[in-house]
Structure formats: C-alpha cells, structure tokens
C-alpha cells in the first residue's frame, strides 16, 4: 500500500543526498571554520603547540576591515560595470537580429555566437592572454608592420577591458540563447496585429519584443551578477603574463591565497561566507525589486 505513495520520495533521495553531501555540508563546514582560529602556545612545537579554538566574530571583523579585500571588491565592481551591460546588450541585440524575418544562415549564426560559451574559462583566458601578449600576439605583429602604436592590453585601465572582453566573449552566447528562446515563444499573431497597425520592425522590437522578454532579461542579469562576483579564472590565468594583476585582484583570489598559500583556512572561510552573503543579499534584493515592478505593471 505504501509503495506508490513513497515512490516520489525514493526518486528524490539521490538528488537530496548529493545536495547534502556536495552543497549543504561544505557550506556548513565553511561556516564552522569561519568561527574558529588556530592558537599557538610557546614556540608552536609539539602536539599541543597549536590548537584550534573558538574565535567568535574575529575572523569576520578582520576580513571586513582588510584593505586588500576592499580593494578587490572595488575592482570587481568596476569589472562588473563593464561586463554586465555590454554582455547583456550584445546578447539582446544578437537575439533580436536572429529573430528578425528573412535572416539567412540563422542556425549557423546561432551556433557561432553560442560556441565560445562551450570553451572552458581557463582555456579561453589562455587563448586571449596570448593574443594580448606583445611578444606572440598576431595583433601586435600586424600593428608593427603597419607602423601603428601597440596598445598595452595587460596594464593600466586597458587591463579591465582585456579581462572584460574574455567574459563578454564567453558569456554572450549563453545569454543570447536564453533571450532568443523567449522571443521564439511569443505568439506570431501579436506581430501580425502590430504590422496591421503600421508598426515597423524597429517599433515591434522596441515596444513588443523587449517588454515581453523582460523576465528573461532579469534572469540573465541575475546570472551575470553572480558570475561577476565570482570572477576567478580570468585574472588568475592572466596573472603570470603581467605584473599588474595582484594575487588578491578579486575577492575569490584572496580566498584562495589565504587558504592555500598563507595557510589561514579560517580567515579564508570567513571571507568566503561574506562573499556568499553579499551575493545572496544582492540577488534577493534585485529579485524583490523586479517582482515588485512586475506587480505594479500588472496592476495598471
């Protein structure tokens, strides 16, 4: 009698176990480590020279007052202000172009735009890093032969553009597919009615298509903000190519340095928890704002 009743729970059990083992448990362990610290007694030698004790909020206080973490957060903020609007703007533009009438080679263009997303982040950063490096870059080689100045893409303000370009190149295709899928779900009768009313293709795109894919734009913005806060692969991969990237260029790079280079796993855990909380607060606040605006538009 109870077999069919509990069958759904049995199917969910593997997913629940995987969630607990690889998501909930590591988060709980990181939070536990963030409230601990290593206390050294005497010279720190012997079995009792170093022991783990309760630290309270001292690790969080140290992380929040760390100028290195604050500087990394400001760099990521500037990086995000370049990446997010550029990537979503291009994704929306490509989606609208592919959804237009009489587009030749639509499947090939869609695959070509999406293909960079399939390249792993480390591989993409390496490829672009060699294109940025003056000694091996074909771009610099061509500029030399044309007698034009060679830009320093791995230094100064251009470094933000170079890093942002890697993220935009890799992420535009995924966001384009999300928006394009939403566009294809719009009933064609709406377009026909708009054409009968005398609307041009530009007016249809601006007044019908973009408002109707607003939920997809919110979703892609949400994913892009989370990915920006977690930037790690690009600066870490390019760091051996330039002296302008510090070991703590982004907050996640600082977590890596604290945990695996400096050996301060407790401080790294506190910083990781802070990053997770900031991501959660920003994501939740943005979703609340988007939902409230949607409800206001529906009530009109």
PLY file of the C-alpha trace (Angstrom):
ply
format ascii 1.0
element vertex 300
property float x
property float y
property float z
element edge 299
property int vertex1
property int vertex2
end_header
0.00 0.00 0.00
2.75 2.43 0.89
4.93 1.67 -2.14
3.36 4.04 -4.71
2.87 6.65 -2.00
6.57 6.89 -1.19
7.85 6.32 -4.74
8.39 10.08 -5.45
10.47 10.38 -2.28
12.60 7.43 -3.37
13.28 9.08 -6.72
14.21 12.34 -4.96
16.50 10.64 -2.45
19.66 10.50 -4.68
19.35 14.20 -5.51
18.81 15.08 -1.85
21.85 13.04 -0.79
24.01 14.68 -3.45
22.76 18.12 -2.39
23.60 17.43 1.26
27.00 15.89 0.50
28.31 18.38 -2.04
26.44 21.61 -1.21
24.92 21.85 2.25
27.69 20.02 4.10
30.58 22.10 2.63
28.68 25.31 3.38
28.09 24.23 6.97
31.73 23.21 7.38
32.94 26.55 5.96
30.73 28.43 8.42
32.08 26.30 11.26
35.67 27.06 10.23
34.91 30.77 9.99
34.20 30.87 13.75
37.45 29.11 14.67
41.14 30.07 14.74
44.48 28.45 15.48
46.04 29.40 18.80
49.81 28.99 19.12
51.32 28.24 22.52
55.00 28.76 23.17
57.05 28.07 20.06
54.18 26.19 18.43
56.12 22.93 18.51
54.85 19.56 19.64
51.38 18.09 19.73
49.95 20.80 21.98
51.76 23.77 20.43
48.96 24.61 18.02
45.30 24.04 18.73
42.03 25.17 17.22
39.87 27.38 19.47
36.64 29.36 19.21
37.21 32.77 17.60
33.73 34.28 17.61
33.38 37.06 15.04
37.07 38.00 15.00
37.65 36.43 11.57
34.73 38.37 10.13
35.93 41.61 11.71
39.40 41.09 10.29
38.02 40.29 6.83
35.68 43.30 6.73
38.50 45.67 7.77
41.06 44.15 5.40
42.05 46.81 2.82
43.11 44.06 0.40
39.59 42.62 0.32
38.02 46.07 -0.04
40.33 46.92 -2.95
39.46 43.61 -4.63
35.74 44.28 -4.20
36.09 47.72 -5.82
37.99 46.20 -8.74
35.26 43.61 -9.24
32.65 46.38 -9.10
34.38 48.24 -11.93
34.80 44.99 -13.83
31.08 44.21 -13.44
30.04 47.68 -14.62
31.80 46.89 -17.90
30.89 43.21 -18.30
27.21 43.03 -17.37
25.72 45.82 -19.55
27.99 45.01 -22.50
27.29 41.28 -22.41
23.52 41.63 -21.98
23.32 44.39 -24.58
25.10 42.25 -27.16
23.04 39.18 -26.21
19.79 41.12 -26.69
21.00 42.62 -29.97
22.02 39.22 -31.39
18.76 37.63 -30.23
16.69 40.35 -31.92
18.72 40.05 -35.12
18.29 36.26 -35.23
14.57 36.60 -34.55
14.06 39.06 -37.40
12.34 37.95 -40.59
14.35 36.69 -43.57
17.60 36.03 -41.72
19.97 33.91 -43.80
22.07 31.29 -42.01
20.17 31.60 -38.74
21.25 28.20 -37.40
24.89 28.73 -38.29
24.91 32.22 -36.74
23.23 30.95 -33.57
25.80 28.16 -33.22
28.69 30.54 -33.93
27.60 33.02 -31.26
26.97 30.27 -28.71
30.17 28.32 -29.41
32.53 30.44 -27.21
30.40 29.51 -24.18
31.43 25.86 -24.71
35.11 26.77 -24.31
36.27 26.30 -20.67
37.09 29.55 -18.90
40.75 28.71 -18.32
41.27 27.79 -21.98
39.56 30.99 -23.11
41.72 33.09 -20.78
44.87 31.39 -22.11
43.85 31.98 -25.72
43.11 35.65 -25.15
46.20 36.02 -22.95
48.46 35.03 -25.85
46.58 37.46 -28.09
47.23 40.22 -25.54
50.93 39.37 -25.03
53.02 41.67 -27.26
55.77 39.12 -28.00
53.44 36.50 -29.52
50.28 38.41 -30.44
49.40 38.49 -34.16
47.53 41.74 -33.46
50.72 43.44 -32.26
52.64 41.90 -35.17
50.17 43.42 -37.67
50.26 46.82 -35.94
54.07 46.81 -36.06
54.07 46.18 -39.81
51.51 48.94 -40.32
53.61 51.35 -38.26
50.82 51.84 -35.69
51.34 52.02 -31.92
50.83 48.81 -29.96
48.31 49.06 -27.10
49.32 47.70 -23.69
46.32 45.47 -23.01
47.83 43.99 -19.84
48.43 47.22 -17.98
46.62 50.30 -16.70
42.96 50.84 -17.44
43.15 48.61 -20.52
43.56 45.61 -18.22
39.90 45.92 -17.16
38.89 45.98 -20.82
41.06 42.93 -21.55
39.55 40.94 -18.67
36.02 42.07 -19.50
36.46 41.07 -23.13
37.14 37.45 -22.12
33.97 37.31 -20.02
31.84 39.01 -22.69
33.21 36.72 -25.42
32.41 33.62 -23.39
29.07 34.59 -21.83
27.21 36.45 -24.58
26.21 33.27 -26.40
24.53 31.68 -23.38
22.53 34.81 -22.59
21.62 35.18 -26.26
20.16 31.66 -26.32
18.03 32.39 -23.23
16.63 35.61 -24.73
16.23 34.10 -28.20
14.24 31.18 -26.77
11.89 33.65 -25.07
11.48 35.55 -28.33
10.54 32.39 -30.23
7.82 31.69 -27.66
5.97 34.94 -28.46
2.81 34.16 -30.48
3.19 35.32 -34.12
-0.35 36.73 -34.05
0.94 39.60 -31.94
3.42 40.57 -34.66
0.75 40.32 -37.34
-1.56 42.63 -35.38
1.30 45.11 -34.91
2.08 45.10 -38.64
-1.59 45.72 -39.45
-1.42 48.75 -37.13
1.51 50.06 -39.17
4.40 49.21 -36.82
7.87 48.86 -38.33
10.33 46.13 -37.39
12.13 48.55 -35.09
8.90 49.52 -33.34
7.93 45.86 -32.94
11.31 45.11 -31.39
11.21 48.08 -29.02
7.55 48.04 -27.99
6.68 44.33 -28.16
9.68 42.04 -28.17
11.83 43.67 -25.48
8.96 44.15 -22.96
7.79 40.55 -23.47
11.26 39.07 -22.85
11.80 41.20 -19.74
11.67 38.10 -17.45
14.49 36.53 -19.48
16.50 39.74 -19.22
16.03 39.68 -15.45
17.18 36.06 -15.35
20.29 36.71 -17.46
21.12 39.80 -15.39
20.79 37.71 -12.23
23.18 35.04 -13.56
25.63 37.67 -14.85
25.86 39.45 -11.50
26.56 36.17 -9.70
29.25 35.24 -12.24
30.83 38.69 -11.90
31.05 38.43 -8.11
32.73 35.05 -8.51
35.33 36.09 -11.11
38.46 33.99 -10.62
39.60 32.13 -13.74
40.43 35.11 -15.96
42.67 37.13 -13.59
44.28 34.01 -12.16
45.16 32.69 -15.62
46.46 36.05 -16.89
48.46 36.85 -13.72
51.67 35.08 -14.89
51.63 37.26 -18.03
51.64 40.64 -16.27
52.76 42.28 -13.04
49.63 44.43 -12.92
47.46 41.63 -11.53
47.95 41.04 -7.82
47.36 37.73 -6.07
44.25 39.27 -4.47
42.87 41.08 -7.53
39.39 39.70 -6.83
37.82 38.56 -3.53
37.85 34.91 -4.59
41.55 35.16 -5.42
42.14 36.44 -1.90
40.20 33.46 -0.51
42.48 31.15 -2.50
45.61 32.93 -1.29
44.52 32.86 2.36
43.53 29.20 2.25
46.20 27.54 0.11
49.19 29.91 0.10
49.15 31.57 3.52
47.58 28.56 5.22
44.94 30.62 7.05
41.91 28.45 6.29
39.77 30.11 8.96
40.19 33.62 7.56
39.53 32.27 4.06
36.31 30.61 5.27
35.09 33.88 6.81
35.82 35.79 3.60
34.03 33.12 1.54
30.97 33.33 3.78
30.93 37.13 3.43
31.09 36.84 -0.38
28.25 34.31 -0.33
26.12 36.56 1.90
26.74 39.62 -0.30
25.77 37.57 -3.38
22.63 36.34 -1.65
21.58 39.81 -0.47
22.16 41.41 -3.88
20.36 38.62 -5.71
17.41 38.60 -3.32
17.14 42.40 -3.38
17.20 42.54 -7.16
14.58 39.79 -7.47
12.34 41.58 -4.98
12.72 44.81 -6.97
11.98 43.05 -10.26
8.93 41.27 -8.81
7.54 44.48 -7.31
7.87 46.32 -10.62
6.16 43.40 -12.41
3.26 43.51 -9.99
2.95 47.29 -10.45
2.79 46.89 -14.24
0.17 44.11 -13.94
-1.99 46.25 -11.65
-2.12 49.12 -14.13
0 1
1 2
2 3
3 4
4 5
5 6
6 7
7 8
8 9
9 10
10 11
11 12
12 13
13 14
14 15
15 16
16 17
17 18
18 19
19 20
20 21
21 22
22 23
23 24
24 25
25 26
26 27
27 28
28 29
29 30
30 31
31 32
32 33
33 34
34 35
35 36
36 37
37 38
38 39
39 40
40 41
41 42
42 43
43 44
44 45
45 46
46 47
47 48
48 49
49 50
50 51
51 52
52 53
53 54
54 55
55 56
56 57
57 58
58 59
59 60
60 61
61 62
62 63
63 64
64 65
65 66
66 67
67 68
68 69
69 70
70 71
71 72
72 73
73 74
74 75
75 76
76 77
77 78
78 79
79 80
80 81
81 82
82 83
83 84
84 85
85 86
86 87
87 88
88 89
89 90
90 91
91 92
92 93
93 94
94 95
95 96
96 97
97 98
98 99
99 100
100 101
101 102
102 103
103 104
104 105
105 106
106 107
107 108
108 109
109 110
110 111
111 112
112 113
113 114
114 115
115 116
116 117
117 118
118 119
119 120
120 121
121 122
122 123
123 124
124 125
125 126
126 127
127 128
128 129
129 130
130 131
131 132
132 133
133 134
134 135
135 136
136 137
137 138
138 139
139 140
140 141
141 142
142 143
143 144
144 145
145 146
146 147
147 148
148 149
149 150
150 151
151 152
152 153
153 154
154 155
155 156
156 157
157 158
158 159
159 160
160 161
161 162
162 163
163 164
164 165
165 166
166 167
167 168
168 169
169 170
170 171
171 172
172 173
173 174
174 175
175 176
176 177
177 178
178 179
179 180
180 181
181 182
182 183
183 184
184 185
185 186
186 187
187 188
188 189
189 190
190 191
191 192
192 193
193 194
194 195
195 196
196 197
197 198
198 199
199 200
200 201
201 202
202 203
203 204
204 205
205 206
206 207
207 208
208 209
209 210
210 211
211 212
212 213
213 214
214 215
215 216
216 217
217 218
218 219
219 220
220 221
221 222
222 223
223 224
224 225
225 226
226 227
227 228
228 229
229 230
230 231
231 232
232 233
233 234
234 235
235 236
236 237
237 238
238 239
239 240
240 241
241 242
242 243
243 244
244 245
245 246
246 247
247 248
248 249
249 250
250 251
251 252
252 253
253 254
254 255
255 256
256 257
257 258
258 259
259 260
260 261
261 262
262 263
263 264
264 265
265 266
266 267
267 268
268 269
269 270
270 271
271 272
272 273
273 274
274 275
275 276
276 277
277 278
278 279
279 280
280 281
281 282
282 283
283 284
284 285
285 286
286 287
287 288
288 289
289 290
290 291
291 292
292 293
293 294
294 295
295 296
296 297
297 298
298 299
